[in-house]
């Protein structure tokens, strides 16, 4: 059994999630529910759960604040949130799990299944990446990339380009390193759109900071810092040139 705490300021949400877990996830044992961030901090330290369902938006402190105030985090986390695009993007960036309210039973079962299967030792690094996204004044940003071996924490400034391979994305990094990630290029594009990455082709996403030269043509192509060349589609050419000529 996996001892679990539910943290949500709405009693109805706690009750519904408890019922869903009892019905669909018998391996989960709810040992407590908390309505405030401070109560959650106390209960987590006292009961030492293996899994916490953590609401993001609470009146006294956010779920992220709760994590920062805990002396150690030795449990798995599934965030629960209403539709907050910024928070969801930050969570995806760190490869942590989340559920949208109202919680769907199939999505709940899948999230619990993933959490049980992926009891990774790198959770602290994932949380570090998450908090970097929530508090972007921090430097040295990283992204958590899910690979067949687990999670790889990659500094953003080492990424040269990304290419599509069906439902996977191949990351080309400095030092000629390549990482295959189980996410589509569209998903990666959405995660990286606030950084210096742009889509130049249906199959390619590039780091503008790593572009060495643009060669003119119908669409043209780019020479990258690792020596690779990347085609530019006609539909992306004008946008690319604007970004190269006027980067800010």
Backbone bond lengths (Angstrom), bond angles and torsions (degrees), N, CA, C in turn:
res aa  C-N    CA-C-N  psi(-1)  N-CA   C-N-CA  omega(-1)  CA-C   N-CA-C  phi
1 X - - - 1.466 - - 1.534 110.80 -
2 X 1.303 115.50 144.21 1.462 121.28 -179.41 1.528 108.57 -106.94
3 X 1.334 116.67 105.78 1.459 120.55 178.43 1.531 109.61 -63.74
4 X 1.333 115.30 131.16 1.460 121.18 -170.44 1.524 110.94 -136.00
5 X 1.334 115.10 143.57 1.472 121.67 173.26 1.517 108.53 -119.24
6 X 1.334 115.79 137.84 1.461 122.34 176.20 1.525 108.46 -106.11
7 X 1.329 116.21 127.72 1.462 121.38 179.99 1.521 108.24 -117.97
8 X 1.335 115.81 112.97 1.477 121.14 -179.74 1.519 108.18 -160.84
9 X 1.323 117.14 134.36 1.463 120.48 -177.22 1.530 112.45 -76.75
10 X 1.328 118.16 -8.66 1.461 121.68 178.37 1.524 109.55 -102.84
11 X 1.343 117.82 111.65 1.474 120.91 -178.69 1.521 113.11 -54.64
12 X 1.339 116.76 -36.79 1.466 120.08 -179.60 1.528 110.56 -60.90
13 X 1.349 116.65 -41.30 1.468 120.49 179.91 1.524 111.24 -64.65
14 X 1.328 116.19 -41.49 1.473 120.09 177.08 1.526 110.85 -60.92
15 X 1.327 115.77 -43.91 1.460 120.53 -178.19 1.526 111.04 -65.20
16 X 1.331 116.73 -45.28 1.465 120.40 -178.50 1.528 111.59 -65.31
17 X 1.339 116.08 -41.80 1.462 119.07 179.35 1.528 110.63 -65.81
18 X 1.308 117.19 -39.15 1.474 120.95 177.55 1.522 110.79 -60.44
19 X 1.335 116.22 -43.50 1.464 120.73 179.39 1.527 111.62 -65.29
20 X 1.336 116.19 -42.11 1.463 120.22 178.83 1.526 111.32 -63.07
21 X 1.319 116.48 -41.76 1.461 120.58 179.50 1.525 110.75 -65.55
22 X 1.321 116.12 -42.60 1.469 120.49 179.54 1.527 110.70 -60.72
23 X 1.348 115.68 -39.18 1.460 120.67 -176.08 1.522 112.88 -79.69
24 X 1.326 117.32 -41.05 1.466 120.34 -169.40 1.529 114.49 -110.50
25 X 1.323 117.97 -15.45 1.467 120.88 -177.09 1.527 109.09 -132.27
26 X 1.332 118.17 71.99 1.477 120.96 -175.23 1.518 113.46 -62.52
27 X 1.345 117.37 -17.86 1.461 119.76 178.94 1.520 112.92 -76.06
28 X 1.332 116.13 -8.63 1.465 121.25 -178.73 1.526 109.66 -99.50
29 X 1.326 116.31 128.92 1.467 122.71 -179.58 1.531 109.20 -115.63
30 X 1.332 117.00 106.56 1.470 120.82 -178.79 1.527 108.99 -75.86
31 X 1.329 116.24 114.00 1.471 120.79 -177.33 1.519 112.22 -101.93
32 X 1.354 117.11 -3.90 1.448 118.38 178.73 1.516 111.84 -178.34
33 X 1.337 115.23 153.76 1.464 121.60 173.12 1.524 107.87 -127.20
34 X 1.336 115.81 145.90 1.468 121.24 -176.39 1.522 109.34 -131.88
35 X 1.341 115.79 138.41 1.462 120.95 -177.16 1.524 113.24 -102.12
36 X 1.338 116.95 -10.03 1.465 119.95 -179.95 1.525 109.68 -135.76
37 X 1.312 114.96 162.27 1.452 120.07 177.91 1.520 112.30 -63.95
38 X 1.323 117.26 -42.97 1.462 120.83 -178.72 1.532 110.92 -64.49
39 X 1.341 115.48 -41.37 1.464 119.02 177.38 1.530 110.09 -62.46
40 X 1.324 116.20 -39.34 1.464 120.74 179.34 1.519 111.15 -61.75
41 X 1.312 117.31 -44.06 1.469 121.47 179.81 1.525 110.29 -59.03
42 X 1.349 116.27 -44.55 1.469 120.93 179.88 1.532 111.37 -65.06
43 X 1.335 116.23 -46.92 1.464 120.61 -176.47 1.522 112.11 -66.46
44 X 1.315 116.31 -40.61 1.472 120.04 -179.73 1.518 110.69 -62.89
45 X 1.329 116.11 -42.52 1.469 119.63 -179.90 1.527 111.17 -69.22
46 X 1.328 116.74 -32.53 1.464 120.12 -177.70 1.534 112.10 -79.79
47 X 1.329 116.42 -45.10 1.460 120.09 -172.63 1.531 114.14 -93.06
48 X 1.324 116.93 -16.49 1.473 122.69 177.20 1.543 111.95 49.12
49 X 1.325 117.83 62.21 1.469 120.56 -179.40 1.523 111.56 -71.42
50 X 1.326 115.63 161.69 1.458 121.76 174.08 1.527 111.48 -90.13
51 X 1.354 116.45 -19.55 1.457 121.63 -177.85 1.525 109.12 -144.08
52 X 1.340 115.72 138.98 1.465 121.23 176.54 1.530 108.64 -128.88
53 X 1.331 115.50 126.67 1.464 121.28 168.71 1.523 106.39 -90.08
54 X 1.316 116.85 117.18 1.461 121.06 -168.18 1.526 111.18 -120.45
55 X 1.328 115.82 115.69 1.463 121.11 174.54 1.527 108.49 -68.99
56 X 1.310 117.18 141.35 1.460 120.07 -179.73 1.521 111.38 -85.20
57 X 1.342 116.47 -45.39 1.465 120.16 -175.18 1.522 110.47 -97.04
58 X 1.339 116.73 106.68 1.458 121.97 175.96 1.528 108.37 -131.90
59 X 1.340 118.47 153.06 1.475 119.92 -173.30 1.523 115.30 -68.17
60 X 1.334 118.46 -34.40 1.468 118.43 -175.00 1.522 112.20 -87.03
61 X 1.321 117.28 -37.05 1.470 121.96 176.03 1.518 108.36 -161.87
62 X 1.308 116.63 155.22 1.465 119.45 -179.89 1.529 110.36 -79.22
63 X 1.315 115.12 166.60 1.463 119.18 175.29 1.508 111.94 -59.95
64 X 1.328 116.74 -34.10 1.471 120.72 177.88 1.532 110.38 -65.90
65 X 1.344 116.71 -38.43 1.468 120.65 177.69 1.531 110.74 -63.01
66 X 1.341 115.82 -39.37 1.465 120.37 178.38 1.529 109.97 -57.83
67 X 1.325 116.61 -46.23 1.462 121.10 -178.75 1.528 111.39 -62.74
68 X 1.315 116.56 -39.05 1.468 119.79 -179.14 1.516 112.67 -69.11
69 X 1.328 117.28 -27.03 1.459 120.38 -176.41 1.529 113.11 -88.53
70 X 1.321 116.70 -11.89 1.463 119.20 178.35 1.531 110.10 -76.48
71 X 1.340 117.84 137.68 1.471 119.59 -179.89 1.523 113.20 -67.17
72 X 1.339 117.59 -29.24 1.463 121.36 175.37 1.519 108.95 -151.50
73 X 1.325 115.81 153.49 1.468 121.21 179.14 1.523 107.39 -124.13
74 X 1.320 115.39 99.69 1.464 121.22 -179.34 1.526 110.18 -120.22
75 X 1.322 115.57 41.60 1.461 122.54 178.84 1.524 108.11 -142.06
76 X 1.326 115.48 161.22 1.459 121.20 175.66 1.522 109.94 -85.01
77 X 1.330 116.63 156.63 1.462 121.57 -175.58 1.520 110.02 -129.85
78 X 1.323 115.84 135.19 1.460 121.93 165.78 1.519 106.36 -123.20
79 X 1.313 117.19 115.28 1.455 121.15 -179.63 1.528 109.84 -77.81
80 X 1.329 115.56 148.98 1.460 122.04 173.24 1.523 107.46 -124.68
81 X 1.314 116.08 133.95 1.461 118.55 -176.05 1.518 111.20 -154.94
82 X 1.325 115.72 152.77 1.450 120.16 165.08 1.521 106.04 -75.45
83 X 1.306 117.56 175.76 1.469 119.31 -172.69 1.525 110.81 -69.29
84 X 1.310 115.45 99.64 1.461 123.29 177.59 1.526 106.39 -125.00
85 X 1.329 116.33 98.38 1.460 120.61 -171.80 1.521 112.38 -58.83
86 X 1.334 117.21 -38.71 1.464 120.23 -177.81 1.522 111.08 -66.18
87 X 1.338 116.14 -46.03 1.468 119.62 179.89 1.517 111.11 -64.77
88 X 1.325 116.84 -41.20 1.460 120.59 -179.89 1.523 110.42 -63.27
89 X 1.313 116.76 -41.45 1.460 120.16 179.28 1.525 110.73 -62.69
90 X 1.321 116.89 -41.71 1.465 120.70 178.47 1.525 111.09 -62.67
91 X 1.331 116.76 -40.20 1.459 120.96 -179.84 1.531 110.41 -67.15
92 X 1.342 116.99 -42.92 1.462 120.36 177.48 1.528 110.98 -61.08
93 X 1.323 116.29 -39.10 1.458 122.18 -178.48 1.523 110.50 -58.89
94 X 1.325 116.80 -33.59 1.461 121.60 -177.81 1.528 112.43 -95.00
95 X 1.350 116.84 1.46 1.472 122.34 178.57 1.525 112.70 60.64
96 X 1.333 116.52 31.05 1.459 121.20 172.94 1.527 108.51 -94.58
97 X 1.339 116.46 167.75 1.455 120.59 -176.08 1.523 111.48 -96.88
98 X 1.342 115.37 152.15 1.458 120.21 176.80 1.523 109.38 -148.95
99 X 1.331 115.45 159.99 1.454 122.78 175.61 1.520 108.77 -130.26
100 X 1.327 115.89 138.81 1.457 120.60 176.57 1.526 109.75 -89.55
101 X 1.340 115.49 138.53 1.468 119.85 174.64 1.530 109.41 -84.96
102 X 1.327 118.49 144.90 1.470 127.03 -7.57 1.526 110.41 -68.03
103 X 1.310 115.48 142.95 1.458 120.75 -171.56 1.529 111.25 -74.20
104 X 1.315 115.49 128.52 1.455 122.61 177.58 1.530 108.89 -86.26
105 X 1.326 116.65 136.06 1.473 119.84 -174.22 1.526 112.36 -65.38
106 X 1.327 118.02 -35.72 1.462 119.96 179.67 1.535 110.51 -69.26
107 X 1.335 116.47 -41.44 1.465 119.90 177.76 1.527 110.61 -65.18
108 X 1.326 116.51 -35.77 1.469 120.89 177.03 1.524 110.20 -62.84
109 X 1.315 117.25 -47.63 1.470 120.56 -179.67 1.525 110.91 -60.82
110 X 1.324 116.97 -42.05 1.459 120.64 179.73 1.526 111.45 -65.51
111 X 1.341 116.87 -41.68 1.465 120.65 -179.52 1.527 110.93 -64.30
112 X 1.331 116.89 -42.91 1.470 120.88 178.57 1.528 109.88 -64.97
113 X 1.324 116.28 -41.87 1.473 120.60 178.81 1.520 111.11 -60.46
114 X 1.348 116.35 -46.29 1.479 119.91 178.89 1.518 110.96 -62.26
115 X 1.312 116.61 -40.50 1.465 120.68 -178.31 1.521 111.34 -64.22
116 X 1.333 116.71 -41.92 1.466 120.94 179.39 1.530 110.73 -66.67
117 X 1.325 116.33 -39.98 1.468 120.55 -177.26 1.517 112.60 -74.24
118 X 1.325 116.77 -25.57 1.464 120.32 -172.76 1.524 111.95 -117.43
119 X 1.320 115.11 57.45 1.466 119.13 176.19 1.523 107.84 -78.41
120 X 1.333 115.48 79.69 1.461 121.42 -171.39 1.523 111.99 -89.63
121 X 1.331 117.64 144.38 1.460 120.71 178.62 1.526 113.07 -74.80
122 X 1.344 117.41 -7.23 1.464 120.98 -174.53 1.522 113.07 -91.93
123 X 1.339 117.66 16.66 1.460 119.99 -176.85 1.523 111.96 -57.32
124 X 1.323 117.93 -39.53 1.458 120.08 -179.64 1.520 111.10 -60.87
125 X 1.333 117.32 -37.39 1.465 120.24 177.64 1.519 110.77 -69.33
126 X 1.332 116.94 -37.40 1.461 119.83 177.17 1.527 110.76 -62.58
127 X 1.329 116.22 -41.64 1.465 119.82 179.29 1.522 111.20 -67.67
128 X 1.314 116.94 -35.79 1.458 120.48 176.63 1.525 110.14 -60.96
129 X 1.330 116.45 -43.67 1.459 121.15 178.07 1.526 110.65 -64.60
130 X 1.339 116.83 -42.04 1.460 120.79 178.65 1.523 110.97 -59.02
131 X 1.319 116.89 -47.93 1.459 120.35 -177.31 1.524 111.83 -69.65
132 X 1.321 117.47 -27.13 1.465 120.04 172.55 1.525 110.59 -63.22
133 X 1.331 115.61 -38.78 1.456 119.55 -179.50 1.521 111.51 -72.17
134 X 1.328 116.33 -37.29 1.458 120.25 -179.67 1.517 110.96 -72.28
135 X 1.351 115.95 -35.64 1.460 121.43 179.06 1.520 108.13 -119.42
136 X 1.337 116.96 80.95 1.474 121.73 -168.12 1.519 115.37 -71.05
137 X 1.332 118.98 3.09 1.457 118.61 175.00 1.520 111.34 -72.02
138 X 1.325 115.68 -18.34 1.467 118.89 178.14 1.523 109.53 -69.04
139 X 1.325 116.50 145.15 1.462 121.10 -177.04 1.524 110.55 -99.96
140 X 1.341 114.69 -175.96 1.466 121.24 177.80 1.524 111.92 56.64
141 X 1.329 116.57 49.95 1.453 121.81 -177.19 1.526 111.40 -64.39
142 X 1.334 115.24 142.67 1.460 122.45 177.23 1.516 109.35 -127.86
143 X 1.327 115.07 163.94 1.454 121.36 173.51 1.520 108.07 -127.50
144 X 1.347 116.44 141.70 1.466 121.43 177.61 1.520 108.55 -91.81
145 X 1.320 116.89 119.71 1.464 121.72 -176.75 1.529 109.95 -109.08
146 X 1.343 117.25 119.72 1.478 119.96 178.23 1.524 111.50 -77.14
147 X 1.321 116.07 119.16 1.466 122.16 178.13 1.522 109.25 -117.10
148 X 1.332 116.68 177.72 1.466 119.89 179.42 1.524 112.07 -65.16
149 X 1.337 117.17 -21.21 1.464 121.38 -178.07 1.523 112.57 -93.65
150 X 1.320 117.89 -11.72 1.453 121.47 -177.12 1.519 110.27 142.84
151 X 1.323 115.85 -131.92 1.462 121.19 178.98 1.513 110.11 -118.07
152 X 1.324 116.34 137.28 1.460 120.96 175.23 1.521 108.63 -117.76
153 X 1.343 116.23 125.70 1.459 121.86 -179.84 1.528 108.65 -89.03
154 X 1.315 116.30 116.27 1.464 121.41 -172.21 1.524 110.66 -118.25
155 X 1.337 118.50 122.96 1.472 120.55 173.95 1.524 110.18 -61.49
156 X 1.327 116.36 136.29 1.459 120.63 -176.26 1.520 112.39 -59.71
157 X 1.328 116.78 -36.05 1.463 119.03 -174.52 1.532 113.32 -78.52
158 X 1.336 117.48 3.51 1.475 119.84 174.89 1.524 111.81 -98.36
159 X 1.329 117.61 -6.27 1.461 121.21 -177.77 1.531 109.41 -84.81
160 X 1.321 116.97 124.78 1.471 121.89 179.25 1.527 110.76 -96.05
161 X 1.317 116.78 -47.94 1.465 120.54 179.91 1.520 109.77 -158.51
162 X 1.329 115.01 167.10 1.457 122.18 176.99 1.525 107.49 -133.84
163 X 1.310 116.76 138.09 1.464 120.65 179.92 1.521 110.53 -128.87
164 X 1.333 114.64 148.33 1.460 120.86 -176.67 1.518 111.49 -83.18
165 X 1.334 115.54 139.80 1.462 122.29 172.46 1.522 106.82 -139.44
166 X 1.335 115.69 79.23 1.464 122.73 -176.01 1.534 109.58 59.35
167 X 1.335 118.45 -118.74 1.465 121.00 -179.29 1.522 112.66 -89.92
168 X 1.318 116.49 11.98 1.460 121.69 178.90 1.529 109.37 -118.45
169 X 1.331 115.36 162.52 1.458 121.26 174.93 1.521 108.80 -128.15
170 X 1.323 116.04 134.41 1.460 121.41 177.71 1.521 108.62 -99.94
171 X 1.325 116.70 118.64 1.466 122.68 176.61 1.527 108.71 -90.39
172 X 1.323 117.14 126.89 1.461 122.12 172.63 1.523 108.01 -102.12
173 X 1.333 115.56 119.16 1.455 121.13 -175.19 1.525 110.93 -111.30
174 X 1.314 115.74 165.91 1.458 120.53 173.79 1.526 109.33 -60.88
175 X 1.324 116.05 149.64 1.459 120.06 -175.72 1.511 112.78 82.13
176 X 1.348 116.62 16.61 1.471 122.77 177.64 1.522 113.00 63.96
177 X 1.322 117.18 18.62 1.466 120.03 179.80 1.534 110.03 -83.33
178 X 1.332 116.20 143.22 1.459 121.59 176.84 1.522 109.55 -127.23
179 X 1.338 116.10 141.37 1.458 121.85 178.25 1.525 108.31 -129.44
180 X 1.333 116.16 129.73 1.460 121.12 176.13 1.530 108.45 -96.40
181 X 1.332 115.54 125.24 1.464 121.74 -173.22 1.524 109.75 -119.01
182 X 1.321 116.20 138.97 1.468 120.73 -177.97 1.525 111.69 -84.37
183 X 1.334 115.20 56.36 1.463 122.70 173.41 1.519 108.19 -140.09
184 X 1.335 116.52 149.38 1.457 118.98 178.43 1.525 109.88 -74.60
185 X 1.330 115.67 161.39 1.464 120.09 178.64 1.523 111.02 -63.64
186 X 1.319 117.57 -33.21 1.467 120.91 177.69 1.530 110.67 -62.44
187 X 1.330 117.11 -42.46 1.464 120.66 177.77 1.529 110.54 -62.84
188 X 1.328 116.59 -42.72 1.465 120.30 179.43 1.527 110.10 -64.93
189 X 1.322 116.92 -41.09 1.464 120.77 178.80 1.521 110.77 -58.69
190 X 1.327 117.67 -42.78 1.458 121.55 179.38 1.525 111.87 -64.37
191 X 1.328 116.73 -35.75 1.459 120.38 179.77 1.531 112.00 -70.91
192 X 1.335 116.13 -34.45 1.465 120.19 -171.83 1.528 114.08 -100.48
193 X 1.338 117.61 7.07 1.464 118.69 -170.81 1.528 114.21 -67.97
194 X 1.336 118.38 -18.08 1.464 118.98 178.79 1.533 112.04 -89.97
195 X 1.321 115.73 -3.47 1.461 120.56 176.15 1.532 108.25 -100.90
196 X 1.298 117.96 -170.21 1.469 121.01 -174.10 1.527 111.71 -88.39
197 X 1.337 116.00 44.28 1.455 121.55 179.18 1.515 109.95 -112.79
198 X 1.340 117.51 134.49 1.455 120.24 175.58 1.522 110.20 -136.09
199 X 1.315 115.50 152.92 1.463 122.45 176.89 1.524 107.73 -82.63
200 X 1.327 117.67 121.91 1.465 121.00 -179.23 1.532 111.46 -110.72
201 X 1.323 115.49 -4.53 1.467 121.00 -175.65 1.531 105.64 -165.68
202 X 1.335 118.07 157.75 1.462 118.42 179.58 1.524 111.91 -62.05
203 X 1.341 116.47 -18.86 1.470 119.86 -178.43 1.521 114.25 -108.37
204 X 1.348 118.13 -1.61 1.470 119.34 -172.45 1.531 113.16 -136.82
205 X 1.325 113.24 139.89 1.455 123.39 172.08 1.523 105.94 -125.65
206 X 1.340 118.16 132.05 1.471 119.44 -176.10 1.523 111.44 -124.81
207 X 1.311 114.28 152.95 1.460 122.33 171.88 1.529 107.41 -87.97
208 X 1.319 117.26 112.46 1.466 121.06 -176.86 1.525 112.26 -59.02
209 X 1.334 116.48 -28.58 1.467 119.86 179.78 1.528 112.11 -68.57
210 X 1.340 116.75 -16.17 1.460 121.38 -178.53 1.535 112.89 -105.31
211 X 1.344 117.00 6.71 1.468 120.78 176.74 1.531 109.01 -79.76
212 X 1.338 116.85 125.27 1.460 121.71 179.28 1.525 112.24 -96.69
213 X 1.341 116.05 -31.72 1.464 118.17 -175.20 1.519 109.81 -162.23
214 X 1.338 116.11 144.46 1.458 121.49 171.73 1.521 108.16 -110.29
215 X 1.322 117.43 126.39 1.468 123.08 179.07 1.526 108.03 -104.00
216 X 1.327 115.80 123.73 1.456 120.57 -175.87 1.527 111.92 -69.00
217 X 1.325 114.93 153.34 1.447 122.68 177.68 1.510 108.06 176.96
218 X 1.322 117.95 -166.14 1.465 120.07 178.74 1.523 109.97 -55.00
219 X 1.297 115.06 -49.04 1.458 120.40 169.43 1.521 109.30 -112.68
220 X 1.338 113.18 -31.14 1.454 120.41 -177.68 1.516 110.88 86.67
221 X 1.326 115.16 -176.82 1.452 118.71 175.50 1.530 109.11 -152.24
222 X 1.337 114.79 163.24 1.461 122.38 -177.02 1.517 110.42 -109.18
223 X 1.316 115.82 141.71 1.466 121.69 167.90 1.522 107.15 -101.21
224 X 1.324 115.70 124.50 1.462 121.04 -175.22 1.520 110.90 -99.39
225 X 1.321 116.32 168.60 1.459 122.13 -175.44 1.526 113.12 -65.10
226 X 1.338 117.56 -21.11 1.470 120.58 178.99 1.529 112.20 -91.76
227 X 1.359 116.77 6.47 1.450 120.65 179.27 1.512 114.56 90.65
228 X 1.321 117.83 -5.25 1.464 120.51 -179.29 1.529 110.35 -78.74
229 X 1.330 115.94 157.74 1.459 121.23 174.53 1.522 108.52 -118.41
230 X 1.328 115.95 138.63 1.462 121.44 -175.16 1.522 109.47 -129.02
231 X 1.319 115.97 125.28 1.459 121.33 -179.88 1.520 111.25 -66.81
232 X 1.330 114.94 146.23 1.462 122.29 174.88 1.528 107.55 -113.04
233 X 1.311 117.64 128.41 1.462 120.11 179.06 1.524 110.27 -76.47
234 X 1.329 116.84 154.36 1.460 121.03 -179.82 1.529 111.39 -58.45
235 X 1.334 116.27 -38.09 1.470 119.88 -177.03 1.531 112.73 -70.22
236 X 1.342 117.55 -21.33 1.468 121.36 -178.30 1.531 112.49 -99.97
237 X 1.330 116.74 -8.57 1.466 121.05 -171.77 1.530 112.28 -60.39
238 X 1.330 117.94 -49.11 1.469 120.89 -176.47 1.528 111.17 -62.70
239 X 1.326 116.50 -43.67 1.469 120.55 179.99 1.525 111.10 -63.84
240 X 1.331 115.74 -41.58 1.468 120.45 178.43 1.528 110.99 -60.96
241 X 1.326 117.11 -47.66 1.463 120.50 -177.84 1.530 111.53 -62.20
242 X 1.315 116.73 -37.20 1.475 119.86 176.22 1.518 110.76 -62.70
243 X 1.330 115.98 -41.81 1.464 119.99 179.86 1.519 112.02 -66.94
244 X 1.338 116.40 -36.65 1.454 120.04 179.75 1.539 111.28 -72.89
245 X 1.338 116.46 -37.31 1.475 120.09 -178.03 1.518 112.41 -82.25
246 X 1.323 116.62 -33.66 1.470 121.14 -177.39 1.524 108.51 -131.27
247 X 1.323 117.67 75.61 1.476 120.78 -172.21 1.503 115.13 -66.33
248 X 1.310 119.76 -19.34 1.465 121.36 -179.28 1.530 111.96 -105.53
